[in-house]
Amino acid sequence: MDDLVKLVAAKTGMSEDIARTAVNTVISFLKEKLPAPLAGQIDSLLAGGGQAGAAGGNDIVSGIGGFLKK
């Protein structure tokens, strides 16, 4: 998650503390709105699990990553 915080801070010019708050807010929102299996994949990804769900064909990195780049 630190990489994501640093990326948000760099892209927006906000401090890392504020970026961490923003990232945590977005992650909490996504976990509330997504089905439980996907929310679990977010936890796995943030814990350093790599591309969570890739073996099952439900790759959250591809699905959400493409959405976030827009």
SERO-4910 file (N, C-alpha, C, O; in steps of 0.05 Angstrom, whole numbers):
BEGIN
 pado doro    nc1    nc2    nc3   cac1   cac2   cac3    cc1    cc2    cc3    oc1    oc2    oc3
  Met    A     16    -24      0      0      0      0     17     25      0      9     46    -10
  Asp    A     41     23     11     59     46     11     65     56    -17     67     81    -21
  Asp    A     68     38    -36     73     46    -64     49     63    -74     53     83    -88
  Leu    A     26     54    -68      2     68    -77      0     96    -64     -7    115    -77
  Val    A      6     97    -38      6    123    -24     26    142    -37     21    165    -41
  Lys    A     50    132    -43     71    148    -55     63    158    -83     68    180    -90
  Leu    A     50    140    -98     40    147   -124     19    170   -123     20    189   -138
  Val    A      0    166   -105    -21    187   -102     -8    213    -93    -15    234   -104
  Ala    A     10    212    -74     23    237    -65     39    250    -88     37    275    -91
  Ala    A     53    235   -104     68    246   -126     50    258   -148     56    279   -158
  Lys    A     29    244   -154     11    253   -176     -6    277   -168    -13    293   -185
  Thr    A    -12    279   -142    -29    301   -134    -15    324   -120    -26    346   -118
  Gly    A      9    319   -111     24    340    -97     16    342    -67     25    360    -53
  Met    A      0    324    -58     -8    324    -29     13    309    -13     29    294    -23
  Ser    A     13    315     13     32    301     31     25    272     32      3    263     26
  Glu    A     45    256     41     40    227     43     19    221     64      4    201     61
  Asp    A     18    236     85     -3    232    106    -31    236     95    -49    220    100
  Ile    A    -35    257     79    -61    262     67    -67    241     46    -89    232     43
  Ala    A    -46    234     30    -50    213     10    -57    187     22    -74    172     12
  Arg    A    -45    180     45    -52    155     59    -81    155     68    -95    135     65
  Thr    A    -91    178     78   -119    181     86   -137    177     61   -157    163     63
  Ala    A   -129    189     39   -145    186     15   -146    157      5   -167    147     -2
  Val    A   -123    145      5   -121    117     -5   -138     99     14   -153     82      4
  Asn    A   -135    102     40   -151     86     58   -181     91     55   -197     72     57
  Thr    A   -189    115     49   -217    121     45   -227    107     20   -249     95     20
  Val    A   -212    108     -2   -220     95    -27   -221     65    -23   -239     51    -32
  Ile    A   -201     54    -10   -201     25     -5   -225     16     12   -237     -4      5
  Ser    A   -231     31     32   -254     24     49   -280     25     33   -297      8     35
  Phe    A   -282     46     16   -306     49     -1   -309     25    -20   -330     13    -23
  Leu    A   -287     18    -33   -287     -5    -52   -295    -31    -38   -311    -46    -48
  Lys    A   -283    -35    -14   -289    -60      0   -318    -61      9   -329    -83     11
  Glu    A   -330    -39     15   -359    -38     23   -377    -44     -1   -397    -57      2
  Lys    A   -369    -35    -25   -386    -36    -48   -382    -62    -64   -401    -71    -78
  Leu    A   -359    -74    -63   -353    -98    -79   -363   -123    -65   -366   -123    -41
  Pro    A   -369   -143    -81   -376   -169    -68   -353   -179    -51   -329   -173    -56
  Ala    A   -359   -194    -30   -339   -203    -10   -314   -216    -23   -292   -210    -14
  Pro    A   -317   -233    -43   -293   -245    -54   -273   -224    -66   -249   -227    -63
  Leu    A   -284   -204    -79   -267   -183    -90   -255   -166    -67   -232   -158    -69
  Ala    A   -270   -160    -47   -260   -145    -24   -237   -160    -12   -217   -148     -4
  Gly    A   -239   -186    -10   -217   -203      1   -192   -201    -17   -170   -202     -7
  Gln    A   -196   -199    -43   -174   -197    -61   -160   -171    -58   -135   -169    -61
  Ile    A   -174   -150    -51   -162   -124    -46   -143   -127    -22   -121   -117    -22
  Asp    A   -153   -140     -1   -137   -144     23   -111   -160     16    -90   -153     25
  Ser    A   -115   -180      0    -92   -197     -8    -72   -181    -24    -47   -183    -20
  Leu    A    -81   -165    -43    -64   -149    -59    -49   -129    -43    -24   -126    -46
  Leu    A    -62   -116    -24    -49    -96     -7    -29   -108     12    -11    -95     21
  Ala    A    -34   -133     19    -16   -147     37      9   -158     23     26   -171     35
  Gly    A     11   -153     -3     34   -162    -19     29   -188    -33     48   -202    -40
  Gly    A      3   -195    -37     -3   -220    -49     -1   -220    -79     -8   -240    -92
  Gly    A     10   -199    -91     13   -198   -120    -14   -194   -134    -31   -179   -124
  Gln    A    -17   -207   -156    -42   -205   -171    -63   -224   -160    -65   -247   -170
  Ala    A    -77   -215   -140    -96   -232   -127   -117   -242   -147   -128   -227   -163
  Gly    A   -122   -268   -145   -143   -280   -162   -134   -286   -190   -150   -296   -206
  Ala    A   -109   -282   -197   -100   -287   -224   -104   -316   -232   -111   -322   -255
  Ala    A   -100   -334   -214   -102   -363   -220   -131   -370   -226   -136   -388   -242
  Gly    A   -150   -356   -214   -178   -361   -219   -190   -346   -242   -213   -349   -249
  Gly    A   -173   -330   -255   -183   -315   -278   -199   -290   -271   -210   -276   -288
  Asn    A   -200   -283   -245   -214   -260   -236   -194   -240   -225   -193   -236   -200
  Asp    A   -178   -229   -242   -155   -212   -234   -164   -184   -227   -170   -168   -244
  Ile    A   -164   -178   -201   -173   -152   -192   -154   -130   -201   -163   -107   -205
  Val    A   -129   -136   -205   -110   -116   -214   -118   -106   -242   -117    -82   -247
  Ser    A   -125   -125   -259   -133   -117   -286   -160   -102   -285   -163    -82   -299
  Gly    A   -178   -113   -270   -205   -101   -270   -206    -73   -257   -217    -55   -270
  Ile    A   -195    -70   -234   -195    -44   -221   -173    -27   -231   -177     -2   -233
  Gly    A   -150    -38   -237   -128    -22   -248   -135     -7   -273   -128     17   -275
  Gly    A   -149    -19   -291   -158     -6   -315   -178     17   -309   -177     38   -322
  Phe    A   -195     12   -290   -214     32   -282   -201     56   -270   -208     79   -276
  Leu    A   -181     52   -254   -167     74   -240   -150     90   -258   -144    114   -253
  Lys    A   -141     79   -281   -124     94   -299   -139    114   -316   -127    132   -328
  Lys    A   -165    111   -317   -182    129   -334   -185    156   -322   -199    173   -333
***
